[in-house]
Amino acid sequence: MTPTTGLRLVAHAHTAALRRAVFGAGDDDLDEGGRRAALALAGQGRGGPLGTGERCLTSPAVAAVQTAYALGLRPTVEAALADCGYGGWSGRSLADVGAREPDALRRWWETPEAAPHGGESLVALRERVGAWLDGGLGGGGRVVAVTHPMVVRVAVGHVLQLPTASLSRLDVAPLAVVRLSRHGSRWQLQFTAPPVGSAAAGAPAIGGPPGPVRPGRRPDAAG
């Protein structure tokens, strides 16, 4: 019988570098606001977005590991969940790169095969994450994977078979949770309602959908 896998992808909580829109922001410790937000998410318990994961996997990055522990999980590091390799842009802000290398930044956004920073292209990142999704979760069960906004983006693109160039239109906030399931070889993106009686059930929506991600926006875009 083919096992069913339930996967919740969680973007790590805020760091000071992420708030400054720095490439490779997950290499920093969580800031106090990020830690409190992760603890609040954990406090929602079994009925919350995290559900009841049997295993927790995490990116090697400090922020991802700290987020997992703040969520009350005991993670195992999974290299395939690492953030995109930003090469010479690591540690630099989006504003700085945009001011000093505007053509290179534009090429990175518009050409998924390009890696003007000397690191990993978006196509290469998608191939890495897609290979993990399709082959690295054997045995089924319920898994929580704490990773980076950019990794969540390419995972959703892989599951929905979206063009890589369209992923700039997905906006992934810190502590966003994406629920996926797989039975056999096919992944599905799942949308679920909050439990009946929860504070979120029946609450009005606030605001509209985010606009397309542009170089001028924060790069949890960048990761």
MDTraj code that builds the backbone (N, CA, C; nanometers):
import mdtraj as md
import numpy as np

residues = "MET THR PRO THR THR GLY LEU ARG LEU VAL ALA HIS ALA HIS THR ALA ALA LEU ARG ARG ALA VAL PHE GLY ALA GLY ASP ASP ASP LEU ASP GLU GLY GLY ARG ARG ALA ALA LEU ALA LEU ALA GLY GLN GLY ARG GLY GLY PRO LEU GLY THR GLY GLU ARG CYS LEU THR SER PRO ALA VAL ALA ALA VAL GLN THR ALA TYR ALA LEU GLY LEU ARG PRO THR VAL GLU ALA ALA LEU ALA ASP CYS GLY TYR GLY GLY TRP SER GLY ARG SER LEU ALA ASP VAL GLY ALA ARG GLU PRO ASP ALA LEU ARG ARG TRP TRP GLU THR PRO GLU ALA ALA PRO HIS GLY GLY GLU SER LEU VAL ALA LEU ARG GLU ARG VAL GLY ALA TRP LEU ASP GLY GLY LEU GLY GLY GLY GLY ARG VAL VAL ALA VAL THR HIS PRO MET VAL VAL ARG VAL ALA VAL GLY HIS VAL LEU GLN LEU PRO THR ALA SER LEU SER ARG LEU ASP VAL ALA PRO LEU ALA VAL VAL ARG LEU SER ARG HIS GLY SER ARG TRP GLN LEU GLN PHE THR ALA PRO PRO VAL GLY SER ALA ALA ALA GLY ALA PRO ALA ILE GLY GLY PRO PRO GLY PRO VAL ARG PRO GLY ARG ARG PRO ASP ALA ALA GLY".split()
xyz = np.array([
    [0.0849, -0.1191, 0.0000],
    [0.0000, 0.0000, 0.0000],
    [0.0885, 0.1241, 0.0000],
    [0.0583, 0.2211, -0.0863],
    [0.1397, 0.3413, -0.0976],
    [0.1181, 0.4317, 0.0229],
    [0.2283, 0.4703, 0.0932],
    [0.2106, 0.5558, 0.2102],
    [0.1730, 0.6981, 0.1696],
    [0.0979, 0.7632, 0.2555],
    [0.0613, 0.9036, 0.2346],
    [0.1537, 0.9913, 0.3179],
    [0.2010, 1.0990, 0.2579],
    [0.2873, 1.1935, 0.3273],
    [0.2148, 1.3255, 0.3425],
    [0.2115, 1.3760, 0.4632],
    [0.1605, 1.5106, 0.4891],
    [0.2779, 1.5996, 0.5249],
    [0.2943, 1.7095, 0.4549],
    [0.4102, 1.7973, 0.4746],
    [0.3630, 1.9397, 0.4991],
    [0.4109, 1.9967, 0.6082],
    [0.3894, 2.1390, 0.6332],
    [0.5232, 2.2111, 0.6213],
    [0.5316, 2.2990, 0.5231],
    [0.6497, 2.3830, 0.5054],
    [0.6291, 2.5115, 0.5849],
    [0.7264, 2.5453, 0.6682],
    [0.7175, 2.6635, 0.7535],
    [0.8355, 2.7555, 0.7232],
    [0.8074, 2.8806, 0.6915],
    [0.9137, 2.9794, 0.6728],
    [0.9633, 3.0250, 0.8099],
    [1.0952, 3.0336, 0.8251],
    [1.1495, 3.0696, 0.9568],
    [1.1031, 3.2085, 1.0005],
    [1.1100, 3.2318, 1.1306],
    [1.0639, 3.3573, 1.1895],
    [1.1619, 3.4706, 1.1595],
    [1.1231, 3.5895, 1.2001],
    [1.2017, 3.7092, 1.1711],
    [1.3388, 3.7086, 1.2380],
    [1.4344, 3.7594, 1.1647],
    [1.5650, 3.7973, 1.2183],
    [1.5823, 3.9463, 1.1910],
    [1.6796, 4.0079, 1.2579],
    [1.7060, 4.1495, 1.2304],
    [1.7469, 4.1688, 1.0850],
    [1.8228, 4.0739, 1.0315],
    [1.8669, 4.0844, 0.8923],
    [1.7500, 4.0742, 0.7955],
    [1.6530, 3.9891, 0.8270],
    [1.5362, 3.9775, 0.7401],
    [1.4567, 4.1074, 0.7395],
    [1.4470, 4.1715, 0.8530],
    [1.3755, 4.2991, 0.8589],
    [1.4482, 4.4065, 0.7775],
    [1.5801, 4.3932, 0.7623],
    [1.6569, 4.4880, 0.6806],
    [1.6663, 4.4437, 0.5361],
    [1.5986, 4.3352, 0.5011],
    [1.5986, 4.2847, 0.3629],
    [1.7389, 4.2489, 0.3177],
    [1.8024, 4.1611, 0.3945],
    [1.9390, 4.1169, 0.3648],
    [1.9349, 3.9789, 0.3010],
    [2.0147, 3.9582, 0.1978],
    [2.0267, 3.8259, 0.1378],
    [2.0961, 3.7313, 0.2368],
    [2.0405, 3.6116, 0.2526],
    [2.0964, 3.5170, 0.3484],
    [2.0606, 3.5527, 0.4909],
    [1.9404, 3.6102, 0.5109],
    [1.9004, 3.6583, 0.6427],
    [1.8840, 3.5460, 0.7439],
    [1.8692, 3.4218, 0.6975],
    [1.8521, 3.3103, 0.7897],
    [1.9774, 3.2715, 0.8644],
    [2.0917, 3.3315, 0.8292],
    [2.2157, 3.3000, 0.8990],
    [2.2240, 3.3684, 1.0346],
    [2.1326, 3.4593, 1.0645],
    [2.1302, 3.5306, 1.1919],
    [2.0375, 3.4616, 1.2917],
    [2.0559, 3.4962, 1.4204],
    [1.9630, 3.4518, 1.5243],
    [1.8267, 3.5167, 1.5035],
    [1.7226, 3.4516, 1.5536],
    [1.5918, 3.5158, 1.5580],
    [1.5986, 3.6412, 1.6444],
    [1.5257, 3.7449, 1.6046],
    [1.5145, 3.8595, 1.6943],
    [1.4007, 3.8328, 1.7929],
    [1.3812, 3.9233, 1.8870],
    [1.2840, 3.8980, 1.9926],
    [1.1423, 3.8866, 1.9368],
    [1.1106, 3.9717, 1.8390],
    [0.9780, 3.9636, 1.7788],
    [0.9561, 3.8316, 1.7076],
    [1.0576, 3.7833, 1.6371],
    [1.0467, 3.6550, 1.5690],
    [1.0295, 3.5401, 1.6660],
    [1.1044, 3.5441, 1.7747],
    [1.0931, 3.4373, 1.8749],
    [0.9548, 3.4352, 1.9382],
    [0.9029, 3.5534, 1.9719],
    [0.7689, 3.5596, 2.0329],
    [0.6625, 3.5091, 1.9357],
    [0.6768, 3.5453, 1.8091],
    [0.5784, 3.5016, 1.7095],
    [0.5805, 3.3497, 1.6940],
    [0.7001, 3.2900, 1.6955],
    [0.7099, 3.1446, 1.6841],
    [0.6494, 3.0759, 1.8059],
    [0.6733, 3.1313, 1.9244],
    [0.6136, 3.0742, 2.0454],
    [0.4616, 3.0844, 2.0419],
    [0.4104, 3.1950, 1.9872],
    [0.2652, 3.2103, 1.9760],
    [0.2071, 3.1082, 1.8790],
    [0.2760, 3.0817, 1.7697],
    [0.2289, 2.9807, 1.6756],
    [0.2282, 2.8430, 1.7409],
    [0.3331, 2.8134, 1.8159],
    [0.3385, 2.6849, 1.8865],
    [0.2238, 2.6726, 1.9858],
    [0.1852, 2.7845, 2.0463],
    [0.0803, 2.7828, 2.1465],
    [-0.0577, 2.7509, 2.0917],
    [-0.0730, 2.7505, 1.9591],
    [-0.2026, 2.7149, 1.9009],
    [-0.2289, 2.5645, 1.9079],
    [-0.1257, 2.4878, 1.9365],
    [-0.1442, 2.3459, 1.9629],
    [-0.1847, 2.2627, 1.8430],
    [-0.2445, 2.1466, 1.8722],
    [-0.2762, 2.0475, 1.7692],
    [-0.3746, 2.1001, 1.6651],
    [-0.4608, 2.1921, 1.7046],
    [-0.5582, 2.2457, 1.6109],
    [-0.5048, 2.3590, 1.5258],
    [-0.3796, 2.4015, 1.5508],
    [-0.3229, 2.5125, 1.4767],
    [-0.2656, 2.4699, 1.3426],
    [-0.2016, 2.5625, 1.2722],
    [-0.1500, 2.5338, 1.1384],
    [-0.0464, 2.4229, 1.1330],
    [0.0256, 2.4001, 1.2413],
    [0.1312, 2.2990, 1.2393],
    [0.0771, 2.1570, 1.2523],
    [-0.0419, 2.1413, 1.3049],
    [-0.0979, 2.0079, 1.3195],
    [-0.0167, 1.9228, 1.4152],
    [-0.0002, 1.7968, 1.3794],
    [0.0691, 1.7007, 1.4658],
    [0.1792, 1.6319, 1.3864],
    [0.2873, 1.7019, 1.3614],
    [0.3973, 1.6438, 1.2860],
    [0.4665, 1.5325, 1.3625],
    [0.4995, 1.4244, 1.2938],
    [0.5715, 1.3133, 1.3548],
    [0.7225, 1.3347, 1.3452],
    [0.7641, 1.4083, 1.2435],
    [0.9054, 1.4381, 1.2238],
    [0.9203, 1.5867, 1.1959],
    [1.0338, 1.6436, 1.2342],
    [1.0655, 1.7812, 1.1994],
    [1.2009, 1.7841, 1.1305],
    [1.2037, 1.8432, 1.0143],
    [1.3269, 1.8654, 0.9406],
    [1.3493, 2.0155, 0.9304],
    [1.4747, 2.0553, 0.9211],
    [1.5023, 2.1983, 0.9149],
    [1.6227, 2.2268, 0.8276],
    [1.6225, 2.3458, 0.7698],
    [1.7408, 2.3973, 0.7022],
    [1.8563, 2.4033, 0.8016],
    [1.9806, 2.3970, 0.7519],
    [2.0953, 2.4115, 0.8434],
    [2.1088, 2.5512, 0.9033],
    [2.0382, 2.6499, 0.8501],
    [2.0548, 2.7881, 0.8939],
    [2.0105, 2.8078, 1.0390],
    [2.0789, 2.8981, 1.1083],
    [2.0515, 2.9252, 1.2498],
    [1.9050, 2.9625, 1.2718],
    [1.8523, 3.0525, 1.1895],
    [1.7152, 3.0991, 1.2102],
    [1.6138, 2.9866, 1.1966],
    [1.6369, 2.8951, 1.1040],
    [1.5439, 2.7835, 1.0849],
    [1.5485, 2.6884, 1.2042],
    [1.6674, 2.6564, 1.2508],
    [1.6812, 2.5660, 1.3661],
    [1.6191, 2.6298, 1.4906],
    [1.6463, 2.7582, 1.5137],
    [1.5881, 2.8251, 1.6305],
    [1.4367, 2.8339, 1.6208],
    [1.3848, 2.8537, 1.4995],
    [1.2395, 2.8559, 1.4823],
    [1.1793, 2.7212, 1.5195],
    [1.2425, 2.6137, 1.4738],
    [1.1914, 2.4800, 1.5049],
    [1.1847, 2.4575, 1.6563],
    [1.2895, 2.4948, 1.7267],
    [1.2887, 2.4755, 1.8719],
    [1.1841, 2.5653, 1.9387],
    [1.1680, 2.6883, 1.8904],
    [1.0665, 2.7769, 1.9465],
    [0.9259, 2.7223, 1.9232],
    [0.9088, 2.6450, 1.8165],
    [0.7797, 2.5824, 1.7877],
    [0.7582, 2.4555, 1.8700],
    [0.8553, 2.4219, 1.9527],
    [0.8423, 2.3031, 2.0367],
    [0.8776, 2.1746, 1.9656],
    [0.9529, 2.1838, 1.8561],
    [0.9891, 2.0671, 1.7760],
    [1.1339, 2.0288, 1.8013],
    [1.1681, 1.9061, 1.7660],
    [1.3049, 1.8576, 1.7798],
    [1.3550, 1.8223, 1.6397],
    [1.4264, 1.9147, 1.5770],
    [1.4548, 1.9006, 1.4345],
    [1.5760, 1.8150, 1.4016],
    [1.5722, 1.7622, 1.2818],
    [1.6880, 1.7006, 1.2179],
    [1.7250, 1.7876, 1.0988],
    [1.8509, 1.8235, 1.0866],
    [1.8938, 1.9117, 0.9778],
    [1.8895, 1.8370, 0.8453],
    [1.8318, 1.9019, 0.7450],
    [1.8214, 1.8473, 0.6099],
    [1.8849, 1.9477, 0.5128],
    [1.9963, 1.9078, 0.4516],
    [2.0716, 1.9996, 0.3659],
    [1.9900, 2.0508, 0.2484],
    [1.8978, 1.9695, 0.1977],
    [1.8190, 2.0098, 0.0812],
    [1.7272, 2.1277, 0.1109],
    [1.7031, 2.1566, 0.2396],
    [1.6166, 2.2679, 0.2773],
    [1.6933, 2.3985, 0.2956],
    [1.8236, 2.3984, 0.2668],
    [1.9049, 2.5196, 0.2808],
    [1.8544, 2.6292, 0.1882],
    [1.8795, 2.7520, 0.2288],
    [1.8396, 2.8661, 0.1476],
    [1.9159, 2.8669, 0.0159],
    [1.8673, 2.9470, -0.0770],
    [1.9393, 2.9682, -0.2026],
    [2.0787, 3.0205, -0.1712],
    [2.1782, 2.9752, -0.2454],
    [2.3134, 3.0272, -0.2296],
    [2.3261, 3.1602, -0.3026],
    [2.3440, 3.2690, -0.2284],
    [2.3450, 3.4023, -0.2883],
    [2.4841, 3.4529, -0.3233],
    [2.5853, 3.3690, -0.3085],
    [2.7193, 3.4059, -0.3517],
    [2.7658, 3.5372, -0.2917],
    [2.8106, 3.6284, -0.3782],
    [2.8649, 3.7557, -0.3329],
    [2.7629, 3.8517, -0.2764],
    [2.6340, 3.8187, -0.2889],
    [2.5306, 3.9049, -0.2308],
    [2.4984, 3.8687, -0.0866],
    [2.5469, 3.7574, -0.0376],
    [2.5162, 3.7158, 0.0998],
    [2.5621, 3.8220, 0.1989],
    [2.4717, 3.8573, 0.2892],
    [2.5026, 3.9581, 0.3896],
    [2.4798, 4.1008, 0.3443],
    [2.4432, 4.1201, 0.2182],
    [2.4169, 4.2543, 0.1660],
    [2.2660, 4.2764, 0.1570],
    [2.2253, 4.3988, 0.1720],
    [2.0822, 4.4287, 0.1640],
    [2.0379, 4.4386, 0.0193],
    [1.9083, 4.4173, -0.0004],
    [1.8504, 4.4313, -0.1336],
    [1.8701, 4.5726, -0.1862],
    [1.8568, 4.6720, -0.0972],
    [1.8741, 4.8107, -0.1389],
    [2.0160, 4.8363, -0.1868],
    [2.1141, 4.7797, -0.1166],
    [2.2539, 4.7997, -0.1552],
    [2.2829, 4.7356, -0.2906],
    [2.2376, 4.6114, -0.3095],
    [2.2598, 4.5446, -0.4371],
    [2.1886, 4.6199, -0.5494],
    [2.0664, 4.6664, -0.5220],
    [1.9921, 4.7399, -0.6229],
    [2.0603, 4.8691, -0.6626],
    [2.1255, 4.9353, -0.5662],
    [2.1935, 5.0613, -0.5950],
    [2.3252, 5.0401, -0.6693],
    [2.3972, 4.9343, -0.6318],
    [2.5302, 4.9122, -0.6885],
    [2.5291, 4.8230, -0.8129],
    [2.4335, 4.7309, -0.8199],
    [2.4296, 4.6357, -0.9310],
    [2.2868, 4.6224, -0.9844],
    [2.2260, 4.7323, -1.0273],
    [2.0847, 4.7251, -1.0682],
    [2.0613, 4.6305, -1.1856],
    [2.1512, 4.6275, -1.2816],
    [2.1313, 4.5394, -1.3976],
    [2.1405, 4.3924, -1.3571],
    [2.2358, 4.3619, -1.2673],
    [2.2509, 4.2239, -1.2215],
    [2.1293, 4.1802, -1.1421],
    [2.0772, 4.2687, -1.0574],
    [1.9591, 4.2349, -0.9777],
    [1.8389, 4.2127, -1.0689],
    [1.8239, 4.2967, -1.1694],
    [1.7127, 4.2806, -1.2638],
    [1.7243, 4.1480, -1.3389],
    [1.8458, 4.1145, -1.3785],
    [1.8666, 3.9883, -1.4512],
    [1.8331, 3.8690, -1.3634],
    [1.8676, 3.8776, -1.2347],
    [1.8373, 3.7678, -1.1425],
    [1.6866, 3.7480, -1.1291],
    [1.6107, 3.8570, -1.1201],
    [1.4657, 3.8477, -1.1075],
    [1.4007, 3.7966, -1.2348],
    [1.4521, 3.8409, -1.3491],
    [1.3826, 3.8150, -1.4757],
    [1.4304, 3.6904, -1.5488],
    [1.5489, 3.6405, -1.5137],
    [1.6054, 3.5244, -1.5836],
    [1.6388, 3.4170, -1.4805],
    [1.5506, 3.3185, -1.4596],
    [1.5709, 3.2204, -1.3525],
    [1.6995, 3.1393, -1.3655],
    [1.7537, 3.1286, -1.4859],
    [1.8764, 3.0518, -1.5048],
    [2.0003, 3.1315, -1.4645],
    [1.9846, 3.2620, -1.4433],
    [2.0996, 3.3485, -1.4165],
    [2.1416, 3.3424, -1.2697],
    [2.2711, 3.3551, -1.2456],
    [2.3248, 3.3626, -1.1095],
    [2.4322, 3.4712, -1.1072],
    [2.3929, 3.5975, -1.1246],
    [2.4916, 3.7054, -1.1329],
    [2.5702, 3.7265, -1.0047],
    [2.5214, 3.6724, -0.8947],
    [2.5917, 3.6834, -0.7664],
    [2.7005, 3.5774, -0.7524],
    [2.7071, 3.4838, -0.8471],
    [2.8074, 3.3775, -0.8388],
    [2.7656, 3.2606, -0.7525],
    [2.6385, 3.2583, -0.7116],
    [2.5894, 3.1495, -0.6277],
    [2.4986, 3.0550, -0.7051],
    [2.3800, 3.0315, -0.6495],
    [2.2865, 2.9336, -0.7038],
    [2.1736, 3.0048, -0.7779],
    [2.1456, 2.9637, -0.9005],
    [2.0341, 3.0224, -0.9741],
    [1.9019, 2.9721, -0.9168],
    [1.7935, 3.0401, -0.9491],
    [1.6621, 2.9958, -0.9035],
    [1.6238, 2.8620, -0.9659],
    [1.6670, 2.8393, -1.0889],
    [1.6416, 2.7098, -1.1524],
    [1.7127, 2.5986, -1.0761],
    [1.8387, 2.6230, -1.0391],
    [1.9143, 2.5221, -0.9644],
    [1.8510, 2.4974, -0.8275],
    [1.8060, 2.6032, -0.7616],
    [1.7389, 2.5869, -0.6325],
    [1.6122, 2.5039, -0.6484],
    [1.5347, 2.5335, -0.7500],
    [1.4109, 2.4586, -0.7722],
    [1.4404, 2.3113, -0.7991],
    [1.5430, 2.2820, -0.8749],
    [1.5787, 2.1428, -0.9021],
    [1.6179, 2.0709, -0.7734],
    [1.6930, 2.1392, -0.6870],
    [1.7345, 2.0787, -0.5596],
    [1.6136, 2.0484, -0.4719],
    [1.5275, 2.1475, -0.4554],
    [1.4114, 2.1299, -0.3676],
    [1.3127, 2.0306, -0.4281],
    [1.2937, 2.0356, -0.5595],
    [1.2036, 1.9415, -0.6248],
    [1.2506, 1.7979, -0.6107],
    [1.3823, 1.7764, -0.6219],
    [1.4366, 1.6413, -0.6047],
    [1.4128, 1.5905, -0.4629],
    [1.4247, 1.6797, -0.3656],
    [1.3984, 1.6400, -0.2269],
    [1.2509, 1.6060, -0.2075],
    [1.1629, 1.6877, -0.2600],
    [1.0204, 1.6605, -0.2471],
    [0.9831, 1.5257, -0.3089],
    [1.0393, 1.4967, -0.4235],
    [1.0000, 1.3766, -0.4968],
    [1.0716, 1.2508, -0.4499],
    [1.1846, 1.2672, -0.3811],
    [1.2582, 1.1468, -0.3439],
    [1.3102, 1.1414, -0.2025],
    [1.2975, 1.2506, -0.1276],
    [1.3621, 1.2550, 0.0032],
    [1.2704, 1.2380, 0.1215],
    [1.1464, 1.2013, 0.0987],
    [1.0506, 1.1906, 0.2087],
    [0.9869, 1.0526, 0.2127],
    [1.0649, 0.9516, 0.1861],
    [1.0134, 0.8156, 0.1863],
    [0.9593, 0.7750, 0.3225],
    [0.8650, 0.6829, 0.3210],
    [0.8103, 0.6308, 0.4460],
    [0.6794, 0.6936, 0.4871],
    [0.6419, 0.8035, 0.4225],
    [0.5142, 0.8652, 0.4550],
    [0.5141, 0.9292, 0.5921],
    [0.3955, 0.9505, 0.6452],
    [0.3803, 1.0132, 0.7754],
    [0.3644, 1.1638, 0.7650],
    [0.3666, 1.2303, 0.8808],
    [0.3459, 1.3743, 0.8883],
    [0.4780, 1.4424, 0.9220],
    [0.5149, 1.5375, 0.8384],
    [0.6454, 1.6032, 0.8500],
    [0.6261, 1.7542, 0.8552],
    [0.6977, 1.8194, 0.9454],
    [0.7080, 1.9648, 0.9472],
    [0.8488, 2.0000, 0.9032],
    [0.8614, 2.0871, 0.8032],
    [0.9923, 2.1266, 0.7519],
    [1.0069, 2.2777, 0.7649],
    [1.1015, 2.3209, 0.8460],
    [1.1250, 2.4641, 0.8679],
    [1.2371, 2.5088, 0.7754],
    [1.2087, 2.6071, 0.6924],
    [1.3042, 2.6456, 0.5887],
    [1.2938, 2.7948, 0.5629],
    [1.3211, 2.8368, 0.4403],
    [1.3315, 2.9778, 0.4050],
    [1.2195, 3.0180, 0.3089],
    [1.1802, 3.1448, 0.3090],
    [1.0747, 3.1877, 0.2179],
    [1.1000, 3.1491, 0.0722],
    [1.2240, 3.1639, 0.0251],
    [1.2516, 3.1299, -0.1144],
    [1.2362, 2.9803, -0.1397],
    [1.2724, 2.8989, -0.0435],
    [1.2560, 2.7535, -0.0584],
    [1.1079, 2.7174, -0.0614],
    [1.0274, 2.7837, 0.0224],
    [0.8827, 2.7594, 0.0192],
    [0.8272, 2.7962, -0.1184],
    [0.8731, 2.9074, -0.1726],
    [0.8270, 2.9491, -0.3052],
    [0.8535, 2.8430, -0.4112],
    [0.9791, 2.7976, -0.4189],
    [1.0116, 2.7038, -0.5264],
    [0.9430, 2.5696, -0.5042],
    [0.9187, 2.5328, -0.3767],
    [0.8448, 2.4089, -0.3499],
    [0.7020, 2.4186, -0.4026],
    [0.6366, 2.5312, -0.3782],
    [0.5013, 2.5506, -0.4304],
    [0.5038, 2.5511, -0.5830],
    [0.6035, 2.6168, -0.6418],
    [0.6153, 2.6167, -0.7871],
    [0.6327, 2.4778, -0.8436],
    [0.7098, 2.3943, -0.7742],
    [0.7306, 2.2563, -0.8191],
    [0.6014, 2.1766, -0.8122],
    [0.5315, 2.1888, -0.7014],
    [0.4087, 2.1109, -0.6825],
    [0.3021, 2.1517, -0.7843],
    [0.2904, 2.2807, -0.8098],
    [0.1871, 2.3302, -0.9013],
    [0.2357, 2.3382, -1.0460],
    [0.3619, 2.3009, -1.0679],
    [0.4206, 2.3031, -1.2024],
    [0.4132, 2.4429, -1.2636],
    [0.4454, 2.5431, -1.1841],
    [0.4464, 2.6810, -1.2307],
    [0.5783, 2.7128, -1.2994],
    [0.5786, 2.8028, -1.3955],
    [0.7056, 2.8483, -1.4532],
    [0.7904, 2.9147, -1.3451],
    [0.9191, 2.8880, -1.3445],
    [1.0056, 2.9452, -1.2414],
    [1.0007, 3.0968, -1.2435],
    [0.9894, 3.1558, -1.3617],
    [0.9860, 3.3014, -1.3717],
    [0.8650, 3.3615, -1.3005],
    [0.7598, 3.2829, -1.2781],
    [0.6394, 3.3349, -1.2135],
    [0.6501, 3.3363, -1.0617],
    [0.7538, 3.2764, -1.0057],
    [0.7619, 3.2634, -0.8603],
    [0.7838, 3.3971, -0.7914],
    [0.8310, 3.4976, -0.8649],
    [0.8474, 3.6298, -0.8048],
    [0.7135, 3.6899, -0.7643],
    [0.6044, 3.6312, -0.8117],
    [0.4714, 3.6809, -0.7776],
    [0.4156, 3.6150, -0.6503],
    [0.4903, 3.5233, -0.5927],
    [0.4502, 3.4627, -0.4661],
    [0.5204, 3.5355, -0.3526],
    [0.4473, 3.5702, -0.2510],
    [0.5041, 3.6402, -0.1357],
    [0.4883, 3.5502, -0.0134],
    [0.5981, 3.5149, 0.0500],
    [0.5968, 3.4237, 0.1646],
    [0.6447, 3.4993, 0.2876],
    [0.5577, 3.5171, 0.3834],
    [0.5906, 3.5900, 0.5054],
    [0.6598, 3.4994, 0.6065],
    [0.7349, 3.5564, 0.7009],
    [0.7916, 3.4765, 0.8095],
    [0.6809, 3.3998, 0.8830],
    [0.7065, 3.2733, 0.9113],
    [0.6161, 3.1814, 0.9794],
    [0.4939, 3.1434, 0.8968],
    [0.4952, 3.1760, 0.7683],
    [0.3898, 3.1244, 0.6807],
    [0.3974, 2.9720, 0.6794],
    [0.2810, 2.9068, 0.6763],
    [0.2735, 2.7607, 0.6743],
    [0.2009, 2.7184, 0.5466],
    [0.2660, 2.6333, 0.4686],
    [0.2062, 2.5776, 0.3470],
    [0.1887, 2.4281, 0.3681],
    [0.0681, 2.3794, 0.3436],
    [0.0379, 2.2384, 0.3671],
    [0.0319, 2.1634, 0.2339],
    [0.1107, 2.0576, 0.2237],
    [0.1149, 1.9730, 0.1050],
    [0.0862, 1.8292, 0.1456],
    [0.0349, 1.7515, 0.0517],
    [0.0168, 1.6091, 0.0771],
    [0.0536, 1.5312, -0.0481],
    [0.0989, 1.4088, -0.0274],
    [0.1362, 1.3232, -0.1403],
    [0.0890, 1.1814, -0.1150],
    [0.0232, 1.1270, -0.2163],
    [-0.0124, 0.9857, -0.2155],
    [0.0392, 0.9285, -0.3467],
    [0.1363, 0.8410, -0.3373],
    [0.2037, 0.7951, -0.4582],
    [0.3068, 0.8974, -0.5003],
    [0.3064, 0.9372, -0.6262],
    [0.4087, 1.0294, -0.6768],
    [0.3582, 1.1718, -0.6939],
    [0.2338, 1.1970, -0.6632],
    [0.1733, 1.3264, -0.6932],
    [0.1492, 1.4078, -0.5669],
    [0.2029, 1.5309, -0.5670],
    [0.1810, 1.6231, -0.4567],
    [0.0576, 1.7078, -0.4815],
    [-0.0081, 1.7483, -0.3729],
    [-0.1201, 1.8409, -0.3803],
    [-0.1004, 1.9516, -0.2780],
    [-0.1417, 2.0707, -0.3146],
    [-0.1455, 2.1830, -0.2217],
    [-0.2815, 2.1834, -0.1543],
    [-0.2814, 2.1886, -0.0215],
    [-0.4061, 2.1790, 0.0532],
    [-0.4410, 2.3106, 0.1206],
    [-0.5671, 2.3476, 0.1122],
    [-0.6199, 2.4620, 0.1848],
    [-0.7175, 2.4081, 0.2887],
    [-0.6972, 2.4450, 0.4138],
    [-0.7821, 2.3918, 0.5193],
    [-0.8444, 2.5057, 0.5994],
    [-0.9626, 2.4793, 0.6532],
    [-1.0303, 2.5761, 0.7390],
    [-0.9806, 2.5600, 0.8813],
    [-0.9850, 2.6666, 0.9624],
    [-0.9505, 2.6532, 1.1040],
    [-1.0535, 2.5677, 1.1752],
    [-1.0166, 2.5048, 1.2876],
    [-1.1129, 2.4234, 1.3612],
    [-1.2344, 2.5056, 1.4033],
    [-1.3510, 2.4428, 1.4040],
    [-1.4728, 2.5096, 1.4475],
    [-1.4562, 2.5561, 1.5916],
    [-1.4912, 2.6819, 1.6148],
    [-1.4798, 2.7353, 1.7496],
    [-1.3492, 2.8054, 1.7763],
    [-1.2526, 2.7987, 1.6811],
    [-1.1264, 2.8674, 1.7024],
    [-1.1463, 3.0162, 1.6802],
    [-1.0510, 3.0957, 1.7268],
    [-1.0617, 3.2406, 1.7135],
    [-1.0633, 3.2828, 1.5684],
    [-0.9968, 3.2036, 1.4804],
    [-0.9881, 3.2424, 1.3399],
    [-1.1124, 3.2051, 1.2616],
    [-1.1897, 3.1092, 1.3100],
    [-1.3056, 3.0632, 1.2343],
    [-1.4084, 3.1742, 1.2239],
    [-1.4480, 3.2021, 1.1012],
    [-1.5483, 3.3035, 1.0793],
    [-1.4986, 3.4455, 1.0904],
    [-1.3689, 3.4653, 1.1161],
    [-1.3159, 3.6009, 1.1255],
    [-1.3095, 3.6633, 0.9876],
    [-1.3397, 3.7927, 0.9762],
    [-1.3331, 3.8565, 0.8457],
    [-1.1905, 3.8649, 0.7959],
    [-1.1747, 3.8584, 0.6639],
    [-1.0419, 3.8737, 0.6050],
    [-0.9969, 4.0176, 0.6219],
    [-0.8705, 4.0378, 0.6452],
    [-0.8147, 4.1713, 0.6622],
    [-0.7246, 4.2001, 0.5439],
    [-0.7541, 4.3057, 0.4703],
    [-0.6686, 4.3439, 0.3595],
    [-0.6900, 4.2550, 0.2394],
    [-0.6158, 4.2837, 0.1333],
    [-0.6251, 4.2085, 0.0099],
    [-0.5008, 4.1272, -0.0121],
    [-0.4933, 4.0581, -0.1259],
    [-0.3764, 3.9765, -0.1539],
    [-0.2558, 4.0631, -0.1783],
    [-0.1355, 4.0124, -0.1472],
    [-0.0156, 4.0912, -0.1712],
    [0.0047, 4.1122, -0.3197],
    [0.0683, 4.2222, -0.3539],
    [0.1014, 4.2491, -0.4933],
    [0.2190, 4.1653, -0.5354],
    [0.2566, 4.1734, -0.6629],
    [0.3704, 4.0965, -0.7106],
    [0.4983, 4.1403, -0.6416],
    [0.5878, 4.0457, -0.6209],
    [0.7151, 4.0761, -0.5571],
    [0.8038, 4.1476, -0.6572],
    [0.8603, 4.2580, -0.6157],
    [0.9487, 4.3351, -0.7019],
    [1.0786, 4.3569, -0.6289],
    [1.1850, 4.3947, -0.7006],
    [1.3127, 4.4189, -0.6334],
    [1.3040, 4.5191, -0.5202],
    [1.2042, 4.6072, -0.5203],
    [1.1922, 4.7040, -0.4142],
    [1.1271, 4.6519, -0.2883],
    [1.0756, 4.5286, -0.2909],
    [1.0129, 4.4718, -0.1725],
    [1.1136, 4.3980, -0.0884],
    [1.0755, 4.3663, 0.0371],
    [1.1682, 4.2947, 0.1236],
    [1.2006, 4.1596, 0.0608],
    [1.3251, 4.1100, 0.0662],
    [1.3484, 3.9823, 0.0046],
    [1.3441, 3.8693, 0.1027],
    [1.2390, 3.8587, 0.1840],
    [1.2174, 3.7236, 0.2243],
    [1.1912, 3.6644, 0.0887],
    [1.1594, 3.7615, -0.0055],
    [1.1893, 3.7442, -0.1452],
    [1.3281, 3.6867, -0.1602],
    [1.4245, 3.7492, -0.1011],
    [1.5601, 3.6984, -0.1169],
    [1.5858, 3.5822, -0.0255],
    [1.5050, 3.5616, 0.0733],
    [1.5276, 3.4526, 0.1654],
    [1.5660, 3.5052, 0.2981],
])
top = md.Topology()
chain = top.add_chain()
for i, resn in enumerate(residues, 1):
    res = top.add_residue(resn, chain, resSeq=i)
    for name in ("N", "CA", "C"):
        top.add_atom(name, md.element.get_by_symbol(name[0]), res)
traj = md.Trajectory(xyz[None], top)
